[in-house]
Amino acid sequence: DKLDPNSFPHDKVTAVMDAAAKKTYEQLLETHLADYQELYCRVELDLGGAPSTDTPTGELVQAYRTGEFDPYLEELLFKYGRYLLIASSRSGTLPANLQGVWQYYSSGAWGGGYVYNINLQMNYWSCFATNLAELFGCNIEFFDAIWPTLEGNADNFLTGIGSPNKTANGTNGIAVGAVGTPYKTPSVDASIKTHTGPGSTGYTSSLFWEYYQFTKNEE
């Protein structure tokens, strides 16, 4: 349903908002803490930083830019990145996109989609090494849904370049283009001179190999 352009989310979203509105702030906070901390608290990074209680984070960042080394800020950034992934990549949802779930413009940068020549990888680089492998599950589900189209990309690409190595359709592997959205699978230009060539395929596939390396989940 999530890839069906005729499946409108209004009723589902409204039901979620109505249910949340019936709870108090304290109830919502308690639910949130219990939900994310089960994942968040698996890992602790200690670089010897001293927590800052008086200086706003924005001022710490500005001082760091001027050369003031601050291991606490580096610890905070590590924790912040894990929190963002926990909040934007969960079972039953779409994978984390270019702006996460906080995009509020009518048209976000690069369409707020999936950029497979580095941005999707950047979203998930910390996923496995920081013990959050299950957060990658929604990306597996997403690729299951678009797999037939990616196989078609490979068939069409090899036809377009006149490859003598092309086999029967559906047996040429997959090809992932540079940019896609939940409703537009990343296509591959037959001209390898463009940045939408098939190079993103191996880069994207490496995430799935990392998932296997950390989980040993052969399925």
Accessible surface in RSA format (square Angstrom, percent):
REM  Atomic radii and reference values for relative SASA: ProtOr
REM  Chains: A
REM  Algorithm: Lee & Richards
REM  Probe-radius: 1.40
REM  Slices: 20
REM RES _ NUM      All-atoms   Total-Side   Main-Chain    Non-polar    All polar
REM                ABS   REL    ABS   REL    ABS   REL    ABS   REL    ABS   REL
RES ASP A   1   148.52 104.0 104.94 104.5  43.58 103.0  25.69  60.5 122.83 122.5
RES LYS A   2    67.86  33.1  52.58  32.3  15.28  36.4  60.64  54.6   7.23   7.7
RES LEU A   3    45.81  25.5  33.16  23.7  12.65  31.8  33.66  23.6  12.16  32.7
RES ASP A   4    59.12  41.4  53.29  53.0   5.83  13.8  19.30  45.4  39.82  39.7
RES PRO A   5    93.40  68.1  74.24  67.7  19.17  69.7  77.16  63.7  16.24 100.9
RES ASN A   6   115.67  79.8 100.08  96.7  15.59  37.5  23.08  55.6  92.59  89.5
RES SER A   7    45.69  38.6  29.51  39.4  16.18  37.3  12.76  27.2  32.93  46.1
RES PHE A   8   162.61  81.4 137.05  84.9  25.56  66.5 137.16  83.2  25.46  72.9
RES PRO A   9    84.02  61.2  78.22  71.3   5.80  21.1  84.02  69.4   0.00   0.0
RES HIS A  10   130.61  71.4 125.08  86.9   5.53  14.2  97.17 100.1  33.44  38.9
RES ASP A  11   115.62  81.0 107.68 107.2   7.94  18.8  38.05  89.6  77.57  77.4
RES LYS A  12   155.74  76.0 147.31  90.4   8.43  20.1 100.15  90.1  55.59  59.2
RES VAL A  13    80.91  53.2  79.26  71.8   1.64   4.0  80.91  70.3   0.00   0.0
RES THR A  14    53.18  37.8  50.05  50.7   3.13   7.5  45.65  61.3   7.53  11.4
RES ALA A  15    61.06  56.1  49.60  76.5  11.46  26.1  55.95  78.8   5.11  13.5
RES VAL A  16    91.26  60.1  86.03  77.9   5.23  12.6  90.11  78.3   1.15   3.1
RES MET A  17   120.69  62.5 118.52  78.4   2.17   5.2  91.69  78.0  29.00  38.4
RES ASP A  18    75.86  53.1  73.50  73.2   2.36   5.6  19.80  46.6  56.06  55.9
RES ALA A  19    55.02  50.6  48.99  75.6   6.04  13.7  52.21  73.5   2.81   7.4
RES ALA A  20    33.14  30.5  29.41  45.4   3.73   8.5  32.30  45.5   0.84   2.2
RES ALA A  21    86.14  79.2  48.26  74.5  37.88  86.2  60.73  85.5  25.41  67.3
RES LYS A  22   176.53  86.1 139.66  85.7  36.87  87.8  91.25  82.1  85.28  90.8
RES LYS A  23    95.49  46.6  83.02  50.9  12.47  29.7  43.67  39.3  51.82  55.2
RES THR A  24    72.65  51.7  64.91  65.8   7.74  18.5  70.57  94.8   2.08   3.1
RES TYR A  25   153.34  71.6 144.30  82.1   9.04  23.5 110.65  83.2  42.69  52.6
RES GLU A  26   119.55  68.6 114.33  86.5   5.22  12.4  65.13 126.0  54.42  44.4
RES GLN A  27    90.58  50.7  88.72  64.8   1.86   4.4  27.49  58.5  63.09  47.8
RES LEU A  28    73.61  41.0  69.28  49.6   4.33  10.9  69.58  48.9   4.03  10.8
RES LEU A  29    73.26  40.8  68.71  49.2   4.55  11.4  72.81  51.1   0.45   1.2
RES GLU A  30   123.50  70.9 119.44  90.4   4.06   9.7  43.63  84.4  79.87  65.2
RES THR A  31    75.62  53.8  69.20  70.2   6.42  15.3  57.70  77.5  17.92  27.1
RES HIS A  32    70.00  38.3  64.63  44.9   5.37  13.7  49.22  50.7  20.78  24.2
RES LEU A  33    64.37  35.8  64.37  46.1   0.00   0.0  64.37  45.2   0.00   0.0
RES ALA A  34    73.45  67.5  50.01  77.2  23.45  53.3  61.83  87.1  11.62  30.8
RES ASP A  35    66.91  46.9  54.38  54.1  12.52  29.6  23.82  56.1  43.09  43.0
RES TYR A  36    30.12  14.1  30.12  17.1   0.00   0.0   4.42   3.3  25.70  31.7
RES GLN A  37    70.57  39.5  68.65  50.2   1.92   4.6   9.09  19.3  61.48  46.6
RES GLU A  38   111.19  63.8  93.21  70.5  17.98  42.8  62.50 120.9  48.69  39.8
RES LEU A  39     9.01   5.0   9.01   6.4   0.00   0.0   9.01   6.3   0.00   0.0
RES TYR A  40    50.15  23.4  49.67  28.3   0.48   1.3  31.72  23.8  18.43  22.7
RES CYS A  41    88.21  66.7  56.78  63.3  31.43  73.9  32.64  82.7  55.57  59.9
RES ARG A  42    84.33  35.4  46.99  24.0  37.34  88.9  29.15  39.8  55.18  33.4
RES VAL A  43    43.12  28.4  30.39  27.5  12.74  30.7  34.77  30.2   8.35  22.7
RES GLU A  44   132.65  76.2 101.00  76.4  31.65  75.4  56.85 110.0  75.81  61.9
RES LEU A  45    52.39  29.2  49.81  35.6   2.58   6.5  50.75  35.6   1.64   4.4
RES ASP A  46   117.10  82.0  88.39  88.0  28.70  67.9  32.63  76.8  84.47  84.2
RES LEU A  47    82.65  46.0  55.10  39.4  27.55  69.2  62.58  43.9  20.07  54.0
RES GLY A  48    63.71  78.6   0.00   N/A  63.71  78.6  34.62  95.0  29.09  65.2
RES GLY A  49    17.24  21.3   0.00   N/A  17.24  21.3   0.61   1.7  16.62  37.2
RES ALA A  50    81.63  75.1  65.15 100.5  16.48  37.5  67.90  95.6  13.73  36.4
RES PRO A  51   101.08  73.7  82.92  75.6  18.16  66.0  82.92  68.5  18.16 112.9
RES SER A  52    37.88  32.0  14.23  19.0  23.65  54.5  16.73  35.6  21.15  29.6
RES THR A  53   127.36  90.6  86.87  88.1  40.49  96.5  74.46 100.0  52.90  80.0
RES ASP A  54   134.80  94.4 102.98 102.5  31.82  75.2  38.71  91.1  96.09  95.8
RES THR A  55    54.51  38.8  44.11  44.7  10.40  24.8  15.95  21.4  38.56  58.3
RES PRO A  56    78.52  57.2  66.05  60.2  12.47  45.3  77.95  64.4   0.58   3.6
RES THR A  57    70.47  50.1  64.99  65.9   5.48  13.1  38.48  51.7  31.99  48.4
RES GLY A  58    52.28  64.5   0.00   N/A  52.28  64.5  39.04 107.1  13.24  29.7
RES GLU A  59   103.15  59.2  96.15  72.7   7.00  16.7  39.60  76.6  63.56  51.9
RES LEU A  60    21.87  12.2  20.70  14.8   1.17   2.9  21.11  14.8   0.76   2.1
RES VAL A  61    49.52  32.6  49.49  44.8   0.03   0.1  49.49  43.0   0.03   0.1
RES GLN A  62    96.59  54.0  96.47  70.5   0.12   0.3  45.00  95.8  51.59  39.1
RES ALA A  63    28.17  25.9  22.34  34.5   5.83  13.3  27.68  39.0   0.49   1.3
RES TYR A  64    78.72  36.8  71.17  40.5   7.55  19.7  53.22  40.0  25.50  31.4
RES ARG A  65   179.36  75.3 141.05  71.9  38.31  91.2  52.22  71.4 127.15  77.1
RES THR A  66   103.99  74.0  65.64  66.5  38.35  91.4  62.06  83.4  41.93  63.4
RES GLY A  67    65.24  80.5   0.00   N/A  65.24  80.5  37.42 102.7  27.82  62.3
RES GLU A  68   111.51  64.0 102.98  77.9   8.53  20.3  37.66  72.8  73.85  60.3
RES PHE A  69   141.07  70.6 115.88  71.8  25.19  65.5 119.56  72.5  21.51  61.6
RES ASP A  70    27.05  18.9  25.84  25.7   1.20   2.8   9.94  23.4  17.11  17.1
RES PRO A  71    28.42  20.7  28.42  25.9   0.00   0.0  28.42  23.5   0.00   0.0
RES TYR A  72    35.29  16.5  35.29  20.1   0.00   0.0  12.91   9.7  22.38  27.6
RES LEU A  73    18.94  10.5  18.92  13.5   0.02   0.0  18.92  13.3   0.02   0.0
RES GLU A  74    58.51  33.6  51.64  39.1   6.87  16.4  24.76  47.9  33.75  27.6
RES GLU A  75    12.94   7.4  12.94   9.8   0.00   0.0   0.63   1.2  12.31  10.0
RES LEU A  76    52.96  29.5  52.21  37.4   0.75   1.9  52.90  37.2   0.06   0.2
RES LEU A  77   121.62  67.7 116.81  83.6   4.81  12.1 119.17  83.7   2.46   6.6
RES PHE A  78    56.44  28.2  44.34  27.5  12.10  31.5  53.69  32.6   2.75   7.9
RES LYS A  79    55.99  27.3  55.61  34.1   0.37   0.9  19.74  17.8  36.25  38.6
RES TYR A  80   120.22  56.1 114.77  65.3   5.44  14.2  81.89  61.5  38.33  47.2
RES GLY A  81    32.27  39.8   0.00   N/A  32.27  39.8  27.65  75.9   4.62  10.3
RES ARG A  82     3.97   1.7   3.65   1.9   0.31   0.7   1.16   1.6   2.81   1.7
RES TYR A  83    68.05  31.8  68.03  38.7   0.02   0.1  45.09  33.9  22.96  28.3
RES LEU A  84    53.31  29.7  53.14  38.0   0.17   0.4  53.31  37.4   0.00   0.0
RES LEU A  85     8.56   4.8   6.07   4.3   2.49   6.3   8.00   5.6   0.56   1.5
RES ILE A  86     1.35   0.8   1.35   1.0   0.00   0.0   1.35   1.0   0.00   0.0
RES ALA A  87    41.63  38.3  15.39  23.8  26.24  59.7  23.26  32.8  18.37  48.7
RES SER A  88    10.77   9.1   4.17   5.6   6.61  15.2   3.19   6.8   7.58  10.6
RES SER A  89     0.07   0.1   0.00   0.0   0.07   0.2   0.00   0.0   0.07   0.1
RES ARG A  90    63.76  26.8  62.85  32.0   0.91   2.2  26.52  36.2  37.23  22.6
RES SER A  91    96.35  81.4  72.37  96.6  23.97  55.2  43.74  93.1  52.61  73.7
RES GLY A  92    59.38  73.2   0.00   N/A  59.38  73.2  33.25  91.2  26.14  58.5
RES THR A  93    58.83  41.8  52.64  53.4   6.19  14.8  58.82  79.0   0.01   0.0
RES LEU A  94    57.36  31.9  50.28  36.0   7.08  17.8  50.28  35.3   7.08  19.1
RES PRO A  95     4.75   3.5   0.35   0.3   4.40  16.0   0.35   0.3   4.40  27.3
RES ALA A  96     5.68   5.2   4.17   6.4   1.51   3.4   5.68   8.0   0.00   0.0
RES ASN A  97    40.79  28.1  36.96  35.7   3.83   9.2   1.22   2.9  39.57  38.2
RES LEU A  98    38.77  21.6  13.70   9.8  25.07  63.0  14.90  10.5  23.87  64.2
RES GLN A  99    53.32  29.8  36.99  27.0  16.33  38.9  35.39  75.3  17.94  13.6
RES GLY A 100    11.83  14.6   0.00   N/A  11.83  14.6   6.69  18.3   5.14  11.5
RES VAL A 101    97.74  64.3  64.67  58.5  33.07  79.7  72.38  62.9  25.36  68.8
RES TRP A 102   119.31  47.9 102.92  49.8  16.39  38.5  84.03  44.8  35.28  57.2
RES GLN A 103    61.13  34.2  33.03  24.1  28.10  66.9  33.57  71.5  27.56  20.9
RES TYR A 104   174.74  81.6 142.65  81.2  32.09  83.5 118.06  88.7  56.67  69.9
RES TYR A 105   139.95  65.3 124.77  71.0  15.18  39.5  93.69  70.4  46.26  57.0
RES SER A 106   130.48 110.3  79.48 106.1  51.00 117.5  59.73 127.2  70.74  99.1
RES SER A 107    93.88  79.3  68.02  90.8  25.85  59.6  42.23  89.9  51.65  72.4
RES GLY A 108    12.48  15.4   0.00   N/A  12.48  15.4   1.52   4.2  10.95  24.5
RES ALA A 109    54.18  49.8  34.84  53.8  19.34  44.0  46.71  65.8   7.47  19.8
RES TRP A 110   186.38  74.8 157.26  76.1  29.12  68.4 142.56  76.0  43.82  71.1
RES GLY A 111    57.20  70.5   0.00   N/A  57.20  70.5  28.63  78.6  28.57  64.0
RES GLY A 112    13.75  17.0   0.00   N/A  13.75  17.0   5.80  15.9   7.94  17.8
RES GLY A 113     0.91   1.1   0.00   N/A   0.91   1.1   0.90   2.5   0.01   0.0
RES TYR A 114     3.93   1.8   2.13   1.2   1.79   4.7   2.98   2.2   0.94   1.2
RES VAL A 115    12.18   8.0  11.87  10.7   0.31   0.7  11.87  10.3   0.31   0.8
RES TYR A 116     1.05   0.5   1.05   0.6   0.00   0.0   0.00   0.0   1.05   1.3
RES ASN A 117    60.75  41.9  47.32  45.7  13.43  32.3  20.50  49.3  40.25  38.9
RES ILE A 118    71.71  40.8  71.71  53.4   0.00   0.0  71.71  51.6   0.00   0.0
RES ASN A 119    41.64  28.7  40.73  39.4   0.91   2.2   3.60   8.7  38.04  36.8
RES LEU A 120     2.62   1.5   1.00   0.7   1.62   4.1   2.25   1.6   0.37   1.0
RES GLN A 121     0.79   0.4   0.79   0.6   0.00   0.0   0.79   1.7   0.00   0.0
RES MET A 122    97.30  50.4  80.50  53.3  16.80  40.0  77.45  65.8  19.85  26.3
RES ASN A 123    45.02  31.0  31.28  30.2  13.74  33.1   9.05  21.8  35.97  34.8
RES TYR A 124     0.04   0.0   0.00   0.0   0.04   0.1   0.00   0.0   0.04   0.0
RES TRP A 125   121.15  48.6 108.32  52.4  12.83  30.1  95.34  50.8  25.81  41.9
RES SER A 126    42.08  35.6  36.45  48.6   5.62  13.0  34.48  73.4   7.60  10.6
RES CYS A 127     0.00   0.0   0.00   0.0   0.00   0.0   0.00   0.0   0.00   0.0
RES PHE A 128     5.86   2.9   0.47   0.3   5.39  14.0   0.47   0.3   5.39  15.4
RES ALA A 129    77.81  71.5  46.08  71.1  31.73  72.2  47.46  66.8  30.35  80.4
RES THR A 130    10.40   7.4  10.11  10.3   0.29   0.7  10.40  14.0   0.00   0.0
RES ASN A 131    78.25  54.0  72.76  70.3   5.49  13.2  16.63  40.0  61.62  59.6
RES LEU A 132     0.00   0.0   0.00   0.0   0.00   0.0   0.00   0.0   0.00   0.0
RES ALA A 133    17.55  16.1  17.05  26.3   0.51   1.1  17.05  24.0   0.51   1.3
RES GLU A 134    87.58  50.3  72.13  54.6  15.45  36.8  56.60 109.5  30.98  25.3
RES LEU A 135     3.41   1.9   3.02   2.2   0.39   1.0   3.26   2.3   0.15   0.4
RES PHE A 136     0.00   0.0   0.00   0.0   0.00   0.0   0.00   0.0   0.00   0.0
RES GLY A 137    21.84  26.9   0.00   N/A  21.84  26.9  21.19  58.1   0.66   1.5
RES CYS A 138     0.72   0.5   0.05   0.1   0.67   1.6   0.00   0.0   0.72   0.8
RES ASN A 139     0.99   0.7   0.99   1.0   0.00   0.0   0.00   0.0   0.99   1.0
RES ILE A 140    49.66  28.3  49.21  36.7   0.45   1.1  49.21  35.4   0.45   1.2
RES GLU A 141    73.73  42.3  67.96  51.4   5.77  13.7  35.60  68.8  38.13  31.1
RES PHE A 142     1.48   0.7   1.48   0.9   0.00   0.0   1.48   0.9   0.00   0.0
RES PHE A 143     5.28   2.6   5.28   3.3   0.00   0.0   5.28   3.2   0.00   0.0
RES ASP A 144   100.36  70.3  84.53  84.1  15.84  37.4  25.07  59.0  75.29  75.1
RES ALA A 145    51.31  47.2  19.27  29.7  32.04  72.9  30.89  43.5  20.42  54.1
RES ILE A 146     7.44   4.2   5.98   4.5   1.46   3.5   7.44   5.4   0.00   0.0
RES TRP A 147   109.75  44.0 109.75  53.1   0.00   0.0  98.02  52.3  11.72  19.0
RES PRO A 148    90.13  65.7  80.11  73.0  10.03  36.4  81.04  66.9   9.10  56.5
RES THR A 149    69.23  49.2  60.76  61.6   8.46  20.2  38.97  52.3  30.26  45.7
RES LEU A 150     0.00   0.0   0.00   0.0   0.00   0.0   0.00   0.0   0.00   0.0
RES GLU A 151    47.34  27.2  47.30  35.8   0.04   0.1   2.95   5.7  44.39  36.2
RES GLY A 152    24.20  29.8   0.00   N/A  24.20  29.8  23.58  64.7   0.62   1.4
RES ASN A 153    15.89  11.0  12.93  12.5   2.96   7.1   2.10   5.1  13.79  13.3
RES ALA A 154     5.74   5.3   4.18   6.5   1.56   3.5   5.74   8.1   0.00   0.0
RES ASP A 155     9.86   6.9   9.82   9.8   0.04   0.1   3.33   7.8   6.54   6.5
RES ASN A 156   104.88  72.3  98.27  95.0   6.61  15.9  26.90  64.7  77.99  75.4
RES PHE A 157    15.25   7.6  14.03   8.7   1.23   3.2  15.04   9.1   0.21   0.6
RES LEU A 158    39.86  22.2  39.50  28.3   0.37   0.9  39.50  27.7   0.37   1.0
RES THR A 159    84.13  59.8  67.19  68.1  16.94  40.4  69.03  92.7  15.10  22.8
RES GLY A 160    48.14  59.4   0.00   N/A  48.14  59.4  18.41  50.5  29.73  66.6
RES ILE A 161    79.60  45.3  45.02  33.5  34.58  83.3  53.75  38.7  25.85  70.1
RES GLY A 162    58.49  72.1   0.00   N/A  58.49  72.1  35.35  97.0  23.14  51.8
RES SER A 163    24.00  20.3   8.33  11.1  15.68  36.1   6.42  13.7  17.59  24.6
RES PRO A 164   129.74  94.6  88.82  81.0  40.92 148.7 101.84  84.1  27.90 173.4
RES ASN A 165   121.39  83.7 102.72  99.3  18.67  45.0  31.78  76.5  89.61  86.6
RES LYS A 166    70.27  34.3  45.38  27.8  24.90  59.3  22.72  20.5  47.55  50.6
RES THR A 167    76.98  54.7  64.93  65.8  12.04  28.7  73.74  99.0   3.24   4.9
RES ALA A 168    72.92  67.0  54.77  84.5  18.16  41.3  66.93  94.3   5.99  15.9
RES ASN A 169   107.76  74.3  83.13  80.3  24.64  59.3  25.66  61.7  82.11  79.4
RES GLY A 170    34.53  42.6   0.00   N/A  34.53  42.6  17.42  47.8  17.11  38.3
RES THR A 171    90.40  64.3  59.29  60.1  31.11  74.1  67.40  90.5  23.00  34.8
RES ASN A 172    29.45  20.3   3.81   3.7  25.63  61.7   9.12  21.9  20.33  19.6
RES GLY A 173    45.02  55.5   0.00   N/A  45.02  55.5  38.59 105.9   6.44  14.4
RES ILE A 174    31.80  18.1  16.41  12.2  15.39  37.1  16.41  11.8  15.39  41.8
RES ALA A 175     4.10   3.8   4.06   6.3   0.04   0.1   4.10   5.8   0.00   0.0
RES VAL A 176     0.60   0.4   0.60   0.5   0.00   0.0   0.60   0.5   0.00   0.0
RES GLY A 177     0.00   0.0   0.00   N/A   0.00   0.0   0.00   0.0   0.00   0.0
RES ALA A 178     0.35   0.3   0.00   0.0   0.35   0.8   0.00   0.0   0.35   0.9
RES VAL A 179    60.19  39.6  49.94  45.2  10.25  24.7  49.94  43.4  10.25  27.8
RES GLY A 180     1.73   2.1   0.00   N/A   1.73   2.1   1.73   4.8   0.00   0.0
RES THR A 181    41.83  29.8  39.75  40.3   2.08   5.0  35.29  47.4   6.54   9.9
RES PRO A 182    29.73  21.7  25.10  22.9   4.63  16.8  25.10  20.7   4.63  28.8
RES TYR A 183   130.62  61.0  96.15  54.7  34.47  89.7  70.96  53.3  59.66  73.5
RES LYS A 184   125.44  61.2 121.60  74.6   3.84   9.1  98.78  88.9  26.66  28.4
RES THR A 185    30.52  21.7  18.19  18.4  12.32  29.4   4.17   5.6  26.34  39.8
RES PRO A 186     0.92   0.7   0.92   0.8   0.00   0.0   0.92   0.8   0.00   0.0
RES SER A 187    62.97  53.2  58.86  78.6   4.11   9.5  33.16  70.6  29.81  41.8
RES VAL A 188    20.20  13.3   0.00   0.0  20.20  48.7   0.43   0.4  19.77  53.6
RES ASP A 189    62.98  44.1  52.16  51.9  10.81  25.6  15.92  37.5  47.06  46.9
RES ALA A 190    41.25  37.9  33.30  51.4   7.95  18.1  33.64  47.4   7.61  20.2
RES SER A 191    47.12  39.8  37.85  50.5   9.27  21.4  36.70  78.1  10.42  14.6
RES ILE A 192   118.13  67.2  95.67  71.3  22.46  54.1  95.67  68.9  22.46  61.0
RES LYS A 193   196.99  96.1 156.78  96.2  40.21  95.7 107.47  96.7  89.51  95.3
RES THR A 194    54.80  39.0  42.13  42.7  12.67  30.2  48.65  65.3   6.15   9.3
RES HIS A 195   131.92  72.1 106.22  73.8  25.70  65.8  90.03  92.8  41.89  48.7
RES THR A 196    36.25  25.8  36.25  36.8   0.00   0.0  31.35  42.1   4.90   7.4
RES GLY A 197     7.80   9.6   0.00   N/A   7.80   9.6   5.91  16.2   1.88   4.2
RES PRO A 198    45.52  33.2  40.99  37.4   4.53  16.5  41.03  33.9   4.49  27.9
RES GLY A 199    63.62  78.5   0.00   N/A  63.62  78.5  46.20 126.8  17.42  39.0
RES SER A 200     6.96   5.9   2.55   3.4   4.41  10.2   2.05   4.4   4.91   6.9
RES THR A 201    20.95  14.9  20.95  21.2   0.00   0.0  20.80  27.9   0.15   0.2
RES GLY A 202    50.16  61.9   0.00   N/A  50.16  61.9  38.86 106.6  11.29  25.3
RES TYR A 203    81.71  38.2  74.03  42.1   7.68  20.0  65.32  49.1  16.40  20.2
RES THR A 204     1.33   0.9   1.33   1.3   0.00   0.0   1.33   1.8   0.00   0.0
RES SER A 205    46.97  39.7  42.12  56.2   4.85  11.2  31.99  68.1  14.98  21.0
RES SER A 206    46.44  39.2  40.72  54.3   5.72  13.2  39.06  83.2   7.38  10.3
RES LEU A 207     1.31   0.7   1.31   0.9   0.00   0.0   1.31   0.9   0.00   0.0
RES PHE A 208    57.47  28.8  52.06  32.2   5.41  14.1  52.47  31.8   4.99  14.3
RES TRP A 209   147.28  59.1 143.66  69.5   3.62   8.5 133.22  71.0  14.06  22.8
RES GLU A 210    50.75  29.1  50.75  38.4   0.00   0.0  17.40  33.7  33.35  27.2
RES TYR A 211    34.92  16.3  34.92  19.9   0.00   0.0  12.68   9.5  22.23  27.4
RES TYR A 212    63.81  29.8  63.81  36.3   0.00   0.0  33.75  25.4  30.06  37.1
RES GLN A 213    85.99  48.1  72.72  53.1  13.27  31.6  14.19  30.2  71.80  54.5
RES PHE A 214   112.78  56.4  78.67  48.7  34.11  88.8  82.20  49.8  30.58  87.5
RES THR A 215    49.23  35.0  20.14  20.4  29.10  69.3  26.13  35.1  23.10  34.9
RES LYS A 216   133.44  65.1 118.08  72.4  15.36  36.6  81.74  73.6  51.70  55.1
RES ASN A 217    70.84  48.8  54.80  53.0  16.04  38.6  16.04  38.6  54.80  53.0
RES GLU A 218   153.49  88.1 117.83  89.1  35.66  84.9  42.03  81.3 111.47  91.0
RES GLU A 219   202.74 116.4 135.50 102.5  67.24 160.1  75.96 146.9 126.78 103.5
END  Absolute sums over single chains surface
CHAIN  1 A    13787.1      10805.0       2982.1       8447.1       5340.0
END  Absolute sums over all chains
TOTAL         13787.1      10805.0       2982.1       8447.1       5340.0
